[in-house]
Amino acid sequence: MNRENQYPIYIVSKNRHESMFTSRSLDKMDTQHYIAIEPQDYDNYVTALEEFNITTATLLTLPFSNHGDGPGRARNWCWDHSMKNGFDAHWVLDDNIQSFYRFNDNIRIRVGSSVFFRVMEDFFDRYDNLYIAGPQYRFFIAPNQSYPPFVANTRIYSCLLIRNDCSHRWRGRYNEDTDICLRVLKDGDCTVQFNAFLQGKVATQTVKGGNSTEFYHKEGMEEGLSEEQVAQKVKDKGERYNTDGTINKSQMLEDMHPDVARVVWRYGRWHHYVDYSPFKKNKLRVKQGVKLPENKVNNYGMKLVTLEEKIT
């Protein structure tokens, strides 16, 4: 694959051929990527690539389907795929990201090139104890506000760059990103969340497909209903998800990390709260032989263009 970024990008997707948000976004950026799908979805995704005229995607068919364990198994498969192809790291993305941004001069600016990923990769590769990194959510960064370019030692969401020699793998049905980041941090190693680069993610469980009806909606609801009946009941009630069910995903995280995680009730449903303060002492360690830039801005050839101009 020819690309400005150096590490492969994987989208794990299930039954979301009708939206294809992340793949369409990457295609507009002329960014080569893989889409890992289950066998039963193959024909639908082939058709979707043609209908959306996506030319930068390569489909990868997973060797399993409908296991009900969440996306972790597919993400681990992509991890192995990148290692078999000789890479030291890989990106794994959710399938509901609509756009990517650079936050510069307190303005969120949409990017049109895979150099978006390369800048983060180059930063990532400077440190020998940085194992997971990625961009912040767009809606957490308000325009006309000031933020540091990155925050160390917190959870990385939805768009993750992971070193392949990381000793931890994806596990659990829920909150997998929080769990894997916490295990890295508990080793004394680091994560980095970039505020200088952002992802415009669609709100959780507002996109048809994915794992929603497979296990999120089923939690706490009557047994014996089919996935279609569960989804219809949620729709009839006017809810995006079952509020009783969300306690299970929060409780699982508390059970795995009782020292820093707890279940709380906020905004009309159950959430998890994680205290990341114990990890603020984790320090980034520069790789031997790497010299950090000295007060020199490298824009990687990026330039600001108006919507009327063609982005190249």
C-alpha positions, -999 to +999 in steps of 0.1 A: +000+000+000+013+034-009+006+060+018+020+091+035+015+073+069+038+044+076+017+020+096-014+001+083-049+013+092-076-012+101-113-005+105-132-032+123-168-032+110-199-053+113-232-048+094-225-011+087-222-013+049-250+013+047-230+040+064-193+033+059-184+066+077-148+059+085-139+044+052-156+072+033-136+097+054-103+080+048-111+077+011-116+115+008-081+118+024-068+093-002-057+071+027-052+034+021-069+012+047-082-022+055-118-031+065-120-062+086-155-078+083-172-110+091-179-135+063-217-130+062-212-093+054-188-097+025-212-092-004-228-062+012-195-045+017-183-052-018-215-035-031-211-006-006-175+001-018-189+004-053-219+025-044-198+049-023-170+048-049-144+040-023-111+031-040-087+031-011-101+002+010-091-035+010-116-059+025-102-085+050-126-114+058-123-125+094-123-163+102-152-161+127-186-145+130-215-137+154-195-148+185-210-121+207-177-113+224-175-077+212-149-063+187-118-073+206-113-106+188-114-088+154-090-062+167-065-088+179-068-105+144-059-072+128-030-069+152-017-103+141-022-093+105+000-062+108+027-083+125+027-109+098+033-081+073+063-069+092+050-037+109+061-024+143+027-008+150-008-005+135-039+017+136-073+003+146-103+025+140-140+024+149-163+024+118-183+056+128-158+084+123-170+110+099-140+133+096-105+141+109-092+175+120-061+195+129-066+219+158-044+249+150-046+285+163-077+274+183-095+264+151-107+229+142-097+224+105-106+193+085-077+175+070-075+160+035-044+138+036-030+108+054-002+130+067-027+134+096-016+100+108+021+104+099+026+133+123+013+113+152+033+083+141+066+102+141+059+115+176+049+080+187+082+065+174+104+088+195+096+071+228+104+035+239+076+033+265+048+049+245+025+020+235-009+036+226-017+070+211-045+086+191-065+118+185-090+134+209-127+136+200-137+168+182-166+175+205-142+176+235-122+204+220-141+237+218-131+263+192-116+295+205-102+277+236-066+269+244-054+233+249-021+216+252-010+197+221-013+164+238-022+148+272-002+119+285-015+088+304-052+087+298-076+066+278-074+066+240-107+063+222-119+049+188-088+056+168-057+040+183-021+036+172-007+006+190+029-008+192+029-044+181+053-054+209+028-043+236+024-071+261-014-066+264-041-075+240-078-067+236-101-085+260-137-082+274-170-073+258-171-037+269-149-007+274-120-025+258-101+007+250-102+018+286-091-016+298-061-020+275-049+016+283-052+010+320-031-022+318-004-003+298-004+025+324-003+001+353+030-013+339+044+022+343+043+029+305+025+057+287-003+066+264-007+099+245-040+116+234-034+143+209-054+175+211-036+189+180-054+162+160-090+153+163-116+128+152-152+136+144-170+105+157-207+099+154-224+095+189-222+060+203-251+037+194-267+061+169-255+042+138-273+011+126-254-021+128-223-029+148-226-048+181-255-028+194-283-054+189-259-083+194-252-075+230-256-039+241-294-038+237-299-073+250-284-066+284-312-063+310-340-070+285-363-100+283-348-133+273-361-151+243-363-121+219-345-121+186-321-093+177-346-078+154-373-078+182-348-063+207-339-035+182-376-028+175-385-026+212-357-001+217-369+019+187-405+018+199-395+031+233-376+060+217-343+050+233-309+047+218-300+019+242-313+001+273-303+022+303-305-009+325-280-027+303-253+000+305-246-009+341-231-042+330-205-027+308-196-002+336-196-029+362-172-051+341-146-023+341-149-018+378-145-055+384-113-056+363-099-024+378-115-018+412-085+003+423-093+031+398-127+025+382-162+027+397-198+027+385-217+060+386-251+073+376-250+103+353-271+119+326-299+094+330-279+062+327-250+042+342-214+052+334-180+043+345-156+068+362-118+062+360-093+080+381-062+085+360-043+106+385-021+077+397-005+075+363+005+111+360+039+101+373+045+079+343+071+097+321+078+094+284+112+080+278+130+091+246+145+063+226+183+060+226+198+080+197+167+100+191+171+138+192+140+158+198+133+188+175+144+222+190+116+248+188+111+243+151+076+238+137+073+211+110+039+214+092+046+183+071+036+201+040+001+208+053-014+241+042-047+258+048-070+259+017-105+272+012-134+248+003-132+261-033-097+249-037-088+214-046-070+195-018-040+176-031 
